[in-house]
Amino acid sequence: MIDLRGRRAYGDRAFGSATAAAAAMVLLILGLIALTMTRRSIPVLQHMGLGFLTGSRWSPADDAFGALAFIFGTAFTALIAVVIAVPISLGVALFMTQVAPPRLGRPLVYLMDLLAGVPSVVFGLWGVLVLSQHFGLGRSFFTAGLILAIMIIPIVTSLSREVMDTTPVGDKEGALAMGTTRWEMIRATVLPHSASGLVGAVMLGLGRAMGETIAAALVIGSALGQITLDPFAPGNSMPAVIANEWGEAQELHKSSLIALAVTLFAITIIVNLIATGIVERTLKQGRGT
């Protein structure tokens, strides 16, 4: 009789080494990207100091590079997108998983997957041709946020639906058997069970909204140095200004655009860390610890 224990142990070690190497490769690539981008951004940071993050004047002709207005624009449009997209996404996900019959739920799943695959430039052009011209919204923070919301709805919806589908059927049936309404059952079983996953879905949508380039560049208005809470005013964002100005940028100007990318990279990492902390706290609360 052939002893397979040695082969299994060897296979387990080989599989563990392969997965560890893949994880290390991801970290290595991420580190190289961060190192390369940071080194290329040093000239403008030496030139501007903290003024790069605290200043709002952006004038390449005068070697003045203040990123505060672009940081604000990125956060403002992403916030608008999340405020619009999250209620719609959660509502659609609840409808597909808890209300709609299978013959209607499956086509909706396919439609959401199809919507997620539409190129961002299509959404941007639609925003320019329809929202800006026919609906009179103009190129503004709100128009950019609305386009970003449409873009992240399929992502948040799909992830939320997958999480909600993991709710044990016994828990839902038990709640209904106790005489609760469908909404009471959802509040008592589906939402608590899915809370951590829903937070992750929202944060992933937020990250997508913050990093979107082409669609935002087409509809945000490209106003330099604009910091205002008026959602219908034109503005700019970090990805948009990078896309618009990279082709004509000189050395210090390129360094400033790279520094914008590094800033966006750092903000994204901070958002992910916050999301991880919220998910872990939600899981602990769900376990009653």
N, C-alpha and C positions, 0 to 999 in steps of 0.2 A: 504494500500500500504506500502510495506516494505521500510524503509529509509536506503539506502545503504551508505550514506555519512559517517556515523560513522565507518562502516566496512572498507570503502576505506581509511579513515584517519588512522585507526589502521594498515591496511595492508601496507600503505606507510611508517608509522613509523617503522614497523617491518622490512620492506625491507631495509630502510635506515640504521637501526641499524646493520642488518646482513652484508651489504656491508662495513660499517665502521669497523666492527669487523674483516672482512676479510683483509681489508687494514692495520689495526693495527697489525694483526698477521704477515703479510708479513714484516712490518717494525721491529717488535719484533724479528723475526727469523733472519733478516739481521743484526740487532744490536747484537744479541747473537753470531752470527758467527764472526762478526768483533771483538767483545770483547774477545771471546775465543782465536781466532787466534792471536790477538795482545798480550794477556797475555803470550801465549806460545812462542812468538818471543822475549820477553824482555831479556832473558839471552844472546842471541847472540848480541842484540843491546847494552847491557851494556858492553859486551866483546869487540866489534868492534867499537862502536860509529858510527860517520858518515862514517867511513871507510867501513862500510858494503855497503853503496850506492855509494861511490866514488872509492873504490878499485876494482881491477880486478883479484887479486890473490885468487884462490879458492883451498885450500889444507886442507882437513879435518884432515889429519894426523898431521898437524902443528897448528890446530885450527885457521886457517886463512880463513876467509869467506868474499870475496869481490864480490858483486852481479852485478857490473857495466857491465861486459861482457855479462851476461845473460839478463840484461835489454836491452842492445844494440841488442843482437841477437833476442829477442822477437819483438822489434820495427822494426828491419831491415827485418825480414822474413814477418811480417805483412804488411809492406810497399810494399814489392815485390808482395805479394799476391793481395793487393788492386789495384796496378798499372796494373797488368795483368787481374784481374777479372772484374773490374768495366766497362771498355769499352766493353768487351764481354757481360757482363750481360745486360747493357743498350741496346746494339745492338739487343740481342735476345729478350728482352722485347718489344722493338719498333717493331721488326718484327712480334712478336706474336699478338700485339694489333693493329697495324696500317697497316700492309702489308699483312700478311698471311691470306688466306681464313679460315673460321671456320673448314673445314674438315682437314686442316693442323695445325691450331693453337691449337686445343684441344689435339691431340696426343703429341705436344710439351709440353703442360702444364703437361700432365701425365708423360712424360719423365723427366721433371725437378723435379717433386714431387718424382719420383722414385729415381733419383740421390741424392736428399737431404736425403733420408733414408738409404743410403749405410753407413755401419759402418766405422769409421775413420781408424781402423786398416787395412781394405781392401785397402784403398787408400795408407796407409803407406807401406804395403807390395808390392803393385803394383809399388810404387816409387822405392823401393829397387831393385826389380827384373827387372823392365823395364827401368826406367830412369837412375838409377845408373849403371846398368850392360850393357844393350844393347845400350843405347844412350851415354854412357860414361860421364854423367854429374857428377857422383860421389856423395858423401854425402856432401852437402854444403848448404849454405844459399839459393842459388837459387833453388835447388831441393826442399828444404822445402817450400819456397815461392810458387813454382809452384804447389806443392801438395795442399797447403792451398788455392791457387786460385781456383783450381778445386773443392775443398770442399765448398767454399763460393759462387761460381757462382750460384748454384740453389737457395740459400737463397736470394741473391741480386736480381736475376732475378724474382723470384716469388713476392717479395715485390714491386719491380718496376712495374711489370705487373699489380698488383692490384691497385697501385696508378694511373698509366696511364689510366686504364679503367674507372676511375672516372671523366675523362675530359668530360664535357658536349658535347653531340653529336651536339647540335646546334652551338656551337662555332667552331667545326671542319668543319661542313658543310658550315657555313657562310664564313670561311676563304677560303675554296675551291671555293665557289660561286664567290668570288672576283677575281678569276683567279690565285691564288697562286698554286705553285707546292706542292706535298705531303710533301716534306722536309720543305718548307717554312711554311706550315700549322702546322707541328710538332713543329718547332721552335717558332711559334707565339702563339700556344694554348696549346699543350700537355706538352711541357717542362716547361713553366712558371707555369702552373697549378699544375704540379707534383713536382716542385722543392723541397719543404720541405720534401715530402715523400721520394724522391730519396736520399736526404741527410741522412735521418733516415735509409734507406736501406743500404747505404754504411757504415754508422757507425756500424750498427748491424753486417755486414759482417766483419768489422775491429775487433770488439770485439770477434767474433768467431775465427778469425785467431789468435788473440793474446792469446786466452785461450786454443787452441788446444794442446793436449798432446801427444797421442800415435803416430799419423802420423808424427808429427814434430820430436819426439824422434827417430824414425826409420831412418830418412833420413837427419837430419841436421848435423851429423858428430860427435857430442858429444865432441868437442874440448873445453877444459877449458881455460878461460882467453883470448879468441880470439876476438879482436876488430879490424876489418878491413872492409873497404868498398868494398873489392873484393867479389862479389856475389858468386864466385865459390870456395871460401875457406870454410873449415869446421868450424862450430861454435856450439853454444848451445843456448837454450832459457830457460826461467824460468820454464814453465810447463815440458819441457823435462828433465831438471836436477832433478826436484822433483820426477818424475816418475822413473828415473834411479837410484837414490841414496837413496830413502826412506827406502828400505828394509834392507840396511846394516848400516843405520845411528845410531849413539849413541846420547846421550842427547843434547850436544851442536850442533852437526851436524843436528839433527832433528829440533832444534830451528832455525837454519839458513834456513832450507828448508821451515819451516813455515813462517819465515820472508819474504822469496821469494814470497810465496803465498799472504801474506799481501800486499807486494809491487805491485804485479800484480792486486790485488783487488783494490788498490788505483788508479793505472793507469787506470783501466777500468772505475772507477767512474769519473775520470777526463775527459776521452774521452767522456763519456755519457753526462757530463755537457757541454762540448764544443759542442757536437752535438745538444743538446737542445738549446743552444744559437744561433747556426747557423740556426736551423729550425725556431725559433722565429723571427730572423732577416729577413729570407727569406719571412715569412708570412707577416711581416710588409711592406716589400718592395713590395710584391704582392698586398697589399691593398692600396699602395701609401701613407703610413703614415710615 
